[in-house]
Amino acid sequence: MNIIWGVIIFIISGIAYFGQLISAFWPDTAVKLGLTESEAAVDPAFYADMRGEAIWDTAVLWTLPLAGLLLAFNN
């Protein structure tokens, strides 16, 4: 059962992590993929907050896919 939950956690958190990674480092690509709104479409303070959250999530969320892998490998 741990293998199934580990794979599920890895897939879901991996999607979230890579979405934030794209939003943090390639904002134009994130707009094209529909992950974020363009800078011209929102208030500048909201855009800066959105970029800051993406950078923070990129720094922190790597633990979730790792936890899924470790759960799948039963560590």
Distance bins in CASP14 RR format, pairs under 12 A and 6 or more apart:
PFRMAT RR
TARGET T0000
AUTHOR 0000-0000-0000
RMODE 2
METHOD distances of the structure
MODEL  1
1 7 0 0 0 0 0 1 0 0 0 0 0
1 8 0 0 0 0 0 1 0 0 0 0 0
1 71 0 0 0 0 1 0 0 0 0 0 0
1 72 0 0 0 0 0 1 0 0 0 0 0
1 74 0 0 0 0 0 1 0 0 0 0 0
2 8 0 0 0 0 0 1 0 0 0 0 0
2 9 0 0 0 0 0 1 0 0 0 0 0
2 10 0 0 0 0 0 1 0 0 0 0 0
2 67 0 0 0 0 0 1 0 0 0 0 0
2 68 0 0 0 0 1 0 0 0 0 0 0
2 69 0 0 0 0 0 1 0 0 0 0 0
2 70 0 0 0 0 1 0 0 0 0 0 0
2 71 1 0 1 0 0 0 0 0 0 0 0
2 72 1 0 0 1 0 0 0 0 0 0 0
2 73 0 0 0 0 1 0 0 0 0 0 0
2 74 1 0 1 0 0 0 0 0 0 0 0
2 75 0 0 0 0 1 0 0 0 0 0 0
3 9 0 0 0 0 0 1 0 0 0 0 0
3 10 0 0 0 0 0 1 0 0 0 0 0
3 68 0 0 0 0 1 0 0 0 0 0 0
3 69 0 0 0 0 0 1 0 0 0 0 0
3 70 0 0 0 0 0 1 0 0 0 0 0
3 71 1 0 0 1 0 0 0 0 0 0 0
3 72 1 0 1 0 0 0 0 0 0 0 0
3 73 0 0 0 0 1 0 0 0 0 0 0
3 74 1 0 0 1 0 0 0 0 0 0 0
3 75 0 0 0 0 0 1 0 0 0 0 0
4 10 0 0 0 0 0 1 0 0 0 0 0
4 11 0 0 0 0 0 1 0 0 0 0 0
4 68 0 0 0 0 0 1 0 0 0 0 0
4 71 0 0 0 0 1 0 0 0 0 0 0
4 72 0 0 0 0 1 0 0 0 0 0 0
4 74 0 0 0 0 0 1 0 0 0 0 0
5 11 0 0 0 0 0 1 0 0 0 0 0
5 12 0 0 0 0 0 1 0 0 0 0 0
5 13 0 0 0 0 0 1 0 0 0 0 0
5 67 0 0 0 0 0 1 0 0 0 0 0
5 68 1 0 0 1 0 0 0 0 0 0 0
5 69 0 0 0 0 0 1 0 0 0 0 0
5 70 0 0 0 0 0 1 0 0 0 0 0
5 71 1 0 0 1 0 0 0 0 0 0 0
5 72 0 0 0 0 1 0 0 0 0 0 0
5 74 0 0 0 0 0 1 0 0 0 0 0
6 12 0 0 0 0 1 0 0 0 0 0 0
6 13 0 0 0 0 1 0 0 0 0 0 0
6 14 0 0 0 0 0 1 0 0 0 0 0
6 64 0 0 0 0 0 1 0 0 0 0 0
6 65 0 0 0 0 1 0 0 0 0 0 0
6 66 0 0 0 0 0 1 0 0 0 0 0
6 67 0 0 0 0 1 0 0 0 0 0 0
6 68 1 0 1 0 0 0 0 0 0 0 0
6 69 1 0 0 1 0 0 0 0 0 0 0
6 70 0 0 0 0 1 0 0 0 0 0 0
6 71 1 0 1 0 0 0 0 0 0 0 0
6 72 1 0 1 0 0 0 0 0 0 0 0
6 73 0 0 0 0 1 0 0 0 0 0 0
6 74 0 0 0 0 1 0 0 0 0 0 0
6 75 0 0 0 0 0 1 0 0 0 0 0
7 13 0 0 0 0 0 1 0 0 0 0 0
7 14 0 0 0 0 0 1 0 0 0 0 0
7 65 0 0 0 0 0 1 0 0 0 0 0
7 68 1 0 0 1 0 0 0 0 0 0 0
7 69 0 0 0 0 1 0 0 0 0 0 0
7 70 0 0 0 0 0 1 0 0 0 0 0
7 71 0 0 0 0 1 0 0 0 0 0 0
7 72 1 0 1 0 0 0 0 0 0 0 0
7 73 0 0 0 0 0 1 0 0 0 0 0
8 14 0 0 0 0 0 1 0 0 0 0 0
8 15 0 0 0 0 0 1 0 0 0 0 0
8 64 0 0 0 0 0 1 0 0 0 0 0
8 65 0 0 0 0 0 1 0 0 0 0 0
8 67 0 0 0 0 0 1 0 0 0 0 0
8 68 0 0 0 0 1 0 0 0 0 0 0
8 69 0 0 0 0 0 1 0 0 0 0 0
8 71 0 0 0 0 1 0 0 0 0 0 0
8 72 0 0 0 0 1 0 0 0 0 0 0
9 15 0 0 0 0 0 1 0 0 0 0 0
9 16 0 0 0 0 0 1 0 0 0 0 0
9 17 0 0 0 0 0 1 0 0 0 0 0
9 63 0 0 0 0 0 1 0 0 0 0 0
9 64 1 0 0 1 0 0 0 0 0 0 0
9 65 1 0 0 1 0 0 0 0 0 0 0
9 66 0 0 0 0 1 0 0 0 0 0 0
9 67 1 0 0 1 0 0 0 0 0 0 0
9 68 1 0 1 0 0 0 0 0 0 0 0
9 69 0 0 0 0 1 0 0 0 0 0 0
9 70 0 0 0 0 1 0 0 0 0 0 0
9 71 1 0 0 1 0 0 0 0 0 0 0
9 72 0 0 0 0 1 0 0 0 0 0 0
10 16 0 0 0 0 0 1 0 0 0 0 0
10 17 0 0 0 0 1 0 0 0 0 0 0
10 18 0 0 0 0 0 1 0 0 0 0 0
10 62 0 0 0 0 0 1 0 0 0 0 0
10 63 0 0 0 0 0 1 0 0 0 0 0
10 64 0 0 0 0 1 0 0 0 0 0 0
10 65 1 0 1 0 0 0 0 0 0 0 0
10 66 0 0 0 0 1 0 0 0 0 0 0
10 67 0 0 0 0 1 0 0 0 0 0 0
10 68 1 0 1 0 0 0 0 0 0 0 0
10 69 1 0 1 0 0 0 0 0 0 0 0
10 70 0 0 0 0 1 0 0 0 0 0 0
10 71 0 0 0 0 1 0 0 0 0 0 0
10 72 1 0 0 1 0 0 0 0 0 0 0
10 73 0 0 0 0 0 1 0 0 0 0 0
11 17 0 0 0 0 0 1 0 0 0 0 0
11 18 0 0 0 0 0 1 0 0 0 0 0
11 64 0 0 0 0 0 1 0 0 0 0 0
11 65 0 0 0 0 1 0 0 0 0 0 0
11 68 0 0 0 0 1 0 0 0 0 0 0
11 69 0 0 0 0 0 1 0 0 0 0 0
11 72 0 0 0 0 0 1 0 0 0 0 0
12 18 0 0 0 0 0 1 0 0 0 0 0
12 19 0 0 0 0 0 1 0 0 0 0 0
12 61 0 0 0 0 0 1 0 0 0 0 0
12 64 0 0 0 0 1 0 0 0 0 0 0
12 65 0 0 0 0 1 0 0 0 0 0 0
12 67 0 0 0 0 0 1 0 0 0 0 0
12 68 0 0 0 0 1 0 0 0 0 0 0
13 19 0 0 0 0 0 1 0 0 0 0 0
13 20 0 0 0 0 0 1 0 0 0 0 0
13 57 0 0 0 0 0 1 0 0 0 0 0
13 60 0 0 0 0 0 1 0 0 0 0 0
13 61 1 0 0 1 0 0 0 0 0 0 0
13 62 0 0 0 0 1 0 0 0 0 0 0
13 63 0 0 0 0 1 0 0 0 0 0 0
13 64 1 1 0 0 0 0 0 0 0 0 0
13 65 1 0 1 0 0 0 0 0 0 0 0
13 66 0 0 0 0 1 0 0 0 0 0 0
13 67 1 0 0 1 0 0 0 0 0 0 0
13 68 1 0 0 1 0 0 0 0 0 0 0
13 69 0 0 0 0 1 0 0 0 0 0 0
13 71 0 0 0 0 0 1 0 0 0 0 0
14 20 0 0 0 0 1 0 0 0 0 0 0
14 21 0 0 0 0 1 0 0 0 0 0 0
14 22 0 0 0 0 0 1 0 0 0 0 0
14 57 0 0 0 0 0 1 0 0 0 0 0
14 58 0 0 0 0 0 1 0 0 0 0 0
14 61 0 0 0 0 1 0 0 0 0 0 0
14 62 0 0 0 0 1 0 0 0 0 0 0
14 63 0 0 0 0 0 1 0 0 0 0 0
14 64 1 0 0 1 0 0 0 0 0 0 0
14 65 1 0 1 0 0 0 0 0 0 0 0
14 66 0 0 0 0 0 1 0 0 0 0 0
14 67 0 0 0 0 0 1 0 0 0 0 0
14 68 0 0 0 0 1 0 0 0 0 0 0
14 69 0 0 0 0 0 1 0 0 0 0 0
15 21 0 0 0 0 0 1 0 0 0 0 0
15 22 0 0 0 0 0 1 0 0 0 0 0
15 33 0 0 0 0 0 1 0 0 0 0 0
15 35 0 0 0 0 0 1 0 0 0 0 0
15 61 0 0 0 0 0 1 0 0 0 0 0
15 64 0 0 0 0 0 1 0 0 0 0 0
15 65 0 0 0 0 1 0 0 0 0 0 0
16 22 0 0 0 0 0 1 0 0 0 0 0
16 23 0 0 0 0 0 1 0 0 0 0 0
16 35 0 0 0 0 0 1 0 0 0 0 0
16 54 0 0 0 0 0 1 0 0 0 0 0
16 57 1 0 0 1 0 0 0 0 0 0 0
16 58 0 0 0 0 0 1 0 0 0 0 0
16 60 0 0 0 0 0 1 0 0 0 0 0
16 61 1 0 0 1 0 0 0 0 0 0 0
16 62 0 0 0 0 0 1 0 0 0 0 0
16 63 0 0 0 0 0 1 0 0 0 0 0
16 64 1 0 0 1 0 0 0 0 0 0 0
16 65 0 0 0 0 1 0 0 0 0 0 0
17 23 0 0 0 0 0 1 0 0 0 0 0
17 24 0 0 0 0 0 1 0 0 0 0 0
17 54 0 0 0 0 0 1 0 0 0 0 0
17 57 1 0 0 1 0 0 0 0 0 0 0
17 58 1 0 0 1 0 0 0 0 0 0 0
17 59 0 0 0 0 0 1 0 0 0 0 0
17 60 0 0 0 0 1 0 0 0 0 0 0
17 61 1 0 1 0 0 0 0 0 0 0 0
17 62 1 0 0 1 0 0 0 0 0 0 0
17 63 0 0 0 0 1 0 0 0 0 0 0
17 64 1 0 0 1 0 0 0 0 0 0 0
17 65 1 0 1 0 0 0 0 0 0 0 0
17 66 0 0 0 0 1 0 0 0 0 0 0
17 67 0 0 0 0 0 1 0 0 0 0 0
17 68 0 0 0 0 0 1 0 0 0 0 0
18 24 0 0 0 0 0 1 0 0 0 0 0
18 25 0 0 0 0 0 1 0 0 0 0 0
18 26 0 0 0 0 0 1 0 0 0 0 0
18 29 0 0 0 0 0 1 0 0 0 0 0
18 30 0 0 0 0 0 1 0 0 0 0 0
18 33 0 0 0 0 0 1 0 0 0 0 0
18 35 0 0 0 0 1 0 0 0 0 0 0
18 54 0 0 0 0 0 1 0 0 0 0 0
18 57 0 0 0 0 0 1 0 0 0 0 0
18 58 0 0 0 0 1 0 0 0 0 0 0
18 61 0 0 0 0 1 0 0 0 0 0 0
18 62 0 0 0 0 0 1 0 0 0 0 0
18 64 0 0 0 0 0 1 0 0 0 0 0
18 65 0 0 0 0 1 0 0 0 0 0 0
19 25 0 0 0 0 0 1 0 0 0 0 0
19 26 0 0 0 0 1 0 0 0 0 0 0
19 27 0 0 0 0 0 1 0 0 0 0 0
19 29 0 0 0 0 1 0 0 0 0 0 0
19 30 1 0 0 1 0 0 0 0 0 0 0
19 33 0 0 0 0 1 0 0 0 0 0 0
19 34 0 0 0 0 0 1 0 0 0 0 0
19 35 1 0 1 0 0 0 0 0 0 0 0
19 36 0 0 0 0 1 0 0 0 0 0 0
19 54 0 0 0 0 1 0 0 0 0 0 0
19 57 0 0 0 0 1 0 0 0 0 0 0
19 58 0 0 0 0 1 0 0 0 0 0 0
19 61 0 0 0 0 1 0 0 0 0 0 0
19 65 0 0 0 0 0 1 0 0 0 0 0
20 26 0 0 0 0 0 1 0 0 0 0 0
20 27 0 0 0 0 0 1 0 0 0 0 0
20 30 0 0 0 0 1 0 0 0 0 0 0
20 35 0 0 0 0 1 0 0 0 0 0 0
20 36 0 0 0 0 1 0 0 0 0 0 0
20 50 0 0 0 0 0 1 0 0 0 0 0
20 51 0 0 0 0 0 1 0 0 0 0 0
20 52 0 0 0 0 0 1 0 0 0 0 0
20 53 0 0 0 0 1 0 0 0 0 0 0
20 54 1 0 1 0 0 0 0 0 0 0 0
20 55 0 0 0 0 1 0 0 0 0 0 0
20 56 0 0 0 0 1 0 0 0 0 0 0
20 57 1 0 1 0 0 0 0 0 0 0 0
20 58 1 0 1 0 0 0 0 0 0 0 0
20 59 0 0 0 0 1 0 0 0 0 0 0
20 60 0 0 0 0 1 0 0 0 0 0 0
20 61 1 0 0 1 0 0 0 0 0 0 0
20 62 0 0 0 0 1 0 0 0 0 0 0
20 64 0 0 0 0 0 1 0 0 0 0 0
20 65 0 0 0 0 0 1 0 0 0 0 0
21 27 0 0 0 0 0 1 0 0 0 0 0
21 29 0 0 0 0 0 1 0 0 0 0 0
21 30 0 0 0 0 1 0 0 0 0 0 0
21 33 0 0 0 0 0 1 0 0 0 0 0
21 35 0 0 0 0 0 1 0 0 0 0 0
21 54 0 0 0 0 1 0 0 0 0 0 0
21 55 0 0 0 0 1 0 0 0 0 0 0
21 57 0 0 0 0 1 0 0 0 0 0 0
21 58 1 0 1 0 0 0 0 0 0 0 0
21 59 0 0 0 0 0 1 0 0 0 0 0
21 60 0 0 0 0 0 1 0 0 0 0 0
21 61 0 0 0 0 1 0 0 0 0 0 0
21 62 0 0 0 0 1 0 0 0 0 0 0
21 65 0 0 0 0 0 1 0 0 0 0 0
22 28 0 0 0 0 1 0 0 0 0 0 0
22 29 1 0 1 0 0 0 0 0 0 0 0
22 30 1 0 1 0 0 0 0 0 0 0 0
22 31 0 0 0 0 0 1 0 0 0 0 0
22 32 0 0 0 0 1 0 0 0 0 0 0
22 33 1 0 0 1 0 0 0 0 0 0 0
22 34 0 0 0 0 1 0 0 0 0 0 0
22 35 1 0 0 1 0 0 0 0 0 0 0
22 36 0 0 0 0 1 0 0 0 0 0 0
22 54 0 0 0 0 1 0 0 0 0 0 0
22 55 0 0 0 0 0 1 0 0 0 0 0
22 57 0 0 0 0 0 1 0 0 0 0 0
22 58 0 0 0 0 1 0 0 0 0 0 0
23 29 0 0 0 0 1 0 0 0 0 0 0
23 30 1 0 1 0 0 0 0 0 0 0 0
23 31 0 0 0 0 1 0 0 0 0 0 0
23 32 0 0 0 0 0 1 0 0 0 0 0
23 33 0 0 0 0 1 0 0 0 0 0 0
23 34 0 0 0 0 1 0 0 0 0 0 0
23 35 1 0 1 0 0 0 0 0 0 0 0
23 36 1 0 1 0 0 0 0 0 0 0 0
23 37 0 0 0 0 0 1 0 0 0 0 0
23 47 0 0 0 0 0 1 0 0 0 0 0
23 50 1 0 0 1 0 0 0 0 0 0 0
23 51 1 0 0 1 0 0 0 0 0 0 0
23 52 0 0 0 0 1 0 0 0 0 0 0
23 53 0 0 0 0 1 0 0 0 0 0 0
23 54 1 1 0 0 0 0 0 0 0 0 0
23 55 0 0 0 0 1 0 0 0 0 0 0
23 56 0 0 0 0 0 1 0 0 0 0 0
23 57 0 0 0 0 1 0 0 0 0 0 0
23 58 0 0 0 0 1 0 0 0 0 0 0
23 61 0 0 0 0 0 1 0 0 0 0 0
24 30 0 0 0 0 1 0 0 0 0 0 0
24 35 0 0 0 0 0 1 0 0 0 0 0
24 36 0 0 0 0 0 1 0 0 0 0 0
24 50 0 0 0 0 0 1 0 0 0 0 0
24 51 1 0 0 1 0 0 0 0 0 0 0
24 52 1 0 0 1 0 0 0 0 0 0 0
24 53 0 0 0 0 1 0 0 0 0 0 0
24 54 1 1 0 0 0 0 0 0 0 0 0
24 55 1 0 1 0 0 0 0 0 0 0 0
24 56 0 0 0 0 1 0 0 0 0 0 0
24 57 1 0 0 1 0 0 0 0 0 0 0
24 58 1 0 1 0 0 0 0 0 0 0 0
24 59 0 0 0 0 1 0 0 0 0 0 0
24 60 0 0 0 0 0 1 0 0 0 0 0
24 61 0 0 0 0 0 1 0 0 0 0 0
25 51 0 0 0 0 0 1 0 0 0 0 0
25 52 0 0 0 0 0 1 0 0 0 0 0
25 54 0 0 0 0 1 0 0 0 0 0 0
25 55 0 0 0 0 1 0 0 0 0 0 0
25 57 0 0 0 0 0 1 0 0 0 0 0
25 58 1 0 0 1 0 0 0 0 0 0 0
25 59 0 0 0 0 0 1 0 0 0 0 0
26 32 0 0 0 0 1 0 0 0 0 0 0
26 33 0 0 0 0 1 0 0 0 0 0 0
26 35 0 0 0 0 1 0 0 0 0 0 0
26 36 0 0 0 0 0 1 0 0 0 0 0
26 51 0 0 0 0 0 1 0 0 0 0 0
26 54 0 0 0 0 0 1 0 0 0 0 0
26 58 0 0 0 0 0 1 0 0 0 0 0
27 33 0 0 0 0 0 1 0 0 0 0 0
27 34 0 0 0 0 0 1 0 0 0 0 0
27 35 0 0 0 0 1 0 0 0 0 0 0
27 36 1 0 0 1 0 0 0 0 0 0 0
27 37 0 0 0 0 0 1 0 0 0 0 0
27 38 0 0 0 0 1 0 0 0 0 0 0
27 39 1 0 0 1 0 0 0 0 0 0 0
27 40 0 0 0 0 0 1 0 0 0 0 0
27 42 0 0 0 0 0 1 0 0 0 0 0
27 47 0 0 0 0 1 0 0 0 0 0 0
27 48 0 0 0 0 0 1 0 0 0 0 0
27 50 0 0 0 0 1 0 0 0 0 0 0
27 51 1 0 0 1 0 0 0 0 0 0 0
27 52 0 0 0 0 0 1 0 0 0 0 0
27 54 0 0 0 0 1 0 0 0 0 0 0
27 55 0 0 0 0 0 1 0 0 0 0 0
28 34 0 0 0 0 0 1 0 0 0 0 0
28 35 0 0 0 0 0 1 0 0 0 0 0
28 36 0 0 0 0 1 0 0 0 0 0 0
28 38 0 0 0 0 1 0 0 0 0 0 0
28 39 0 0 0 0 1 0 0 0 0 0 0
28 40 0 0 0 0 0 1 0 0 0 0 0
29 35 0 0 0 0 1 0 0 0 0 0 0
29 36 0 0 0 0 1 0 0 0 0 0 0
29 38 0 0 0 0 0 1 0 0 0 0 0
30 36 1 0 1 0 0 0 0 0 0 0 0
30 37 0 0 0 0 1 0 0 0 0 0 0
30 38 0 0 0 0 1 0 0 0 0 0 0
30 39 0 0 0 0 0 1 0 0 0 0 0
30 47 0 0 0 0 0 1 0 0 0 0 0
30 50 0 0 0 0 1 0 0 0 0 0 0
30 51 0 0 0 0 1 0 0 0 0 0 0
30 54 0 0 0 0 1 0 0 0 0 0 0
30 58 0 0 0 0 0 1 0 0 0 0 0
31 37 1 0 0 1 0 0 0 0 0 0 0
31 38 1 0 1 0 0 0 0 0 0 0 0
31 39 0 0 0 0 1 0 0 0 0 0 0
31 40 0 0 0 0 1 0 0 0 0 0 0
31 41 0 0 0 0 1 0 0 0 0 0 0
31 42 0 0 0 0 0 1 0 0 0 0 0
31 47 0 0 0 0 0 1 0 0 0 0 0
31 50 0 0 0 0 0 1 0 0 0 0 0
31 51 0 0 0 0 0 1 0 0 0 0 0
32 38 0 0 0 0 1 0 0 0 0 0 0
34 41 0 0 0 0 0 1 0 0 0 0 0
35 50 0 0 0 0 0 1 0 0 0 0 0
35 54 0 0 0 0 1 0 0 0 0 0 0
35 57 0 0 0 0 0 1 0 0 0 0 0
36 42 0 0 0 0 1 0 0 0 0 0 0
36 46 0 0 0 0 0 1 0 0 0 0 0
36 47 0 0 0 0 1 0 0 0 0 0 0
36 49 0 0 0 0 0 1 0 0 0 0 0
36 50 1 0 0 1 0 0 0 0 0 0 0
36 51 0 0 0 0 1 0 0 0 0 0 0
36 52 0 0 0 0 0 1 0 0 0 0 0
36 53 0 0 0 0 0 1 0 0 0 0 0
36 54 1 0 0 1 0 0 0 0 0 0 0
37 43 0 0 0 0 0 1 0 0 0 0 0
37 46 0 0 0 0 1 0 0 0 0 0 0
37 47 1 0 0 1 0 0 0 0 0 0 0
37 50 1 0 0 1 0 0 0 0 0 0 0
37 51 0 0 0 0 0 1 0 0 0 0 0
38 46 0 0 0 0 0 1 0 0 0 0 0
38 47 0 0 0 0 1 0 0 0 0 0 0
38 50 0 0 0 0 0 1 0 0 0 0 0
39 45 0 0 0 0 0 1 0 0 0 0 0
39 46 0 0 0 0 1 0 0 0 0 0 0
39 47 1 0 1 0 0 0 0 0 0 0 0
39 48 0 0 0 0 1 0 0 0 0 0 0
39 50 0 0 0 0 1 0 0 0 0 0 0
39 51 0 0 0 0 1 0 0 0 0 0 0
40 47 0 0 0 0 1 0 0 0 0 0 0
41 47 0 0 0 0 1 0 0 0 0 0 0
41 50 0 0 0 0 0 1 0 0 0 0 0
42 48 0 0 0 0 1 0 0 0 0 0 0
42 49 0 0 0 0 1 0 0 0 0 0 0
42 50 1 0 0 1 0 0 0 0 0 0 0
42 51 0 0 0 0 0 1 0 0 0 0 0
43 49 0 0 0 0 1 0 0 0 0 0 0
43 50 0 0 0 0 0 1 0 0 0 0 0
44 50 0 0 0 0 0 1 0 0 0 0 0
44 51 0 0 0 0 0 1 0 0 0 0 0
45 51 0 0 0 0 0 1 0 0 0 0 0
45 52 0 0 0 0 0 1 0 0 0 0 0
46 52 0 0 0 0 0 1 0 0 0 0 0
46 53 0 0 0 0 0 1 0 0 0 0 0
47 53 0 0 0 0 0 1 0 0 0 0 0
47 54 0 0 0 0 0 1 0 0 0 0 0
48 54 0 0 0 0 0 1 0 0 0 0 0
48 55 0 0 0 0 0 1 0 0 0 0 0
49 55 0 0 0 0 0 1 0 0 0 0 0
49 56 0 0 0 0 0 1 0 0 0 0 0
50 56 0 0 0 0 0 1 0 0 0 0 0
50 57 0 0 0 0 0 1 0 0 0 0 0
51 57 0 0 0 0 0 1 0 0 0 0 0
51 58 0 0 0 0 0 1 0 0 0 0 0
52 58 0 0 0 0 1 0 0 0 0 0 0
52 59 0 0 0 0 0 1 0 0 0 0 0
52 60 0 0 0 0 0 1 0 0 0 0 0
53 59 0 0 0 0 0 1 0 0 0 0 0
53 60 0 0 0 0 0 1 0 0 0 0 0
53 61 0 0 0 0 0 1 0 0 0 0 0
54 60 0 0 0 0 0 1 0 0 0 0 0
54 61 0 0 0 0 0 1 0 0 0 0 0
55 61 0 0 0 0 0 1 0 0 0 0 0
56 62 0 0 0 0 0 1 0 0 0 0 0
57 63 0 0 0 0 0 1 0 0 0 0 0
57 64 0 0 0 0 0 1 0 0 0 0 0
58 64 0 0 0 0 0 1 0 0 0 0 0
60 66 0 0 0 0 0 1 0 0 0 0 0
61 67 0 0 0 0 0 1 0 0 0 0 0
62 68 0 0 0 0 0 1 0 0 0 0 0
62 69 0 0 0 0 0 1 0 0 0 0 0
63 69 0 0 0 0 0 1 0 0 0 0 0
63 70 0 0 0 0 1 0 0 0 0 0 0
64 70 0 0 0 0 0 1 0 0 0 0 0
64 71 0 0 0 0 0 1 0 0 0 0 0
65 71 0 0 0 0 0 1 0 0 0 0 0
65 72 0 0 0 0 0 1 0 0 0 0 0
66 72 0 0 0 0 0 1 0 0 0 0 0
66 73 0 0 0 0 0 1 0 0 0 0 0
66 75 0 0 0 0 0 1 0 0 0 0 0
67 73 0 0 0 0 0 1 0 0 0 0 0
67 75 0 0 0 0 0 1 0 0 0 0 0
68 74 0 0 0 0 0 1 0 0 0 0 0
68 75 0 0 0 0 0 1 0 0 0 0 0
69 75 0 0 0 0 1 0 0 0 0 0 0
END
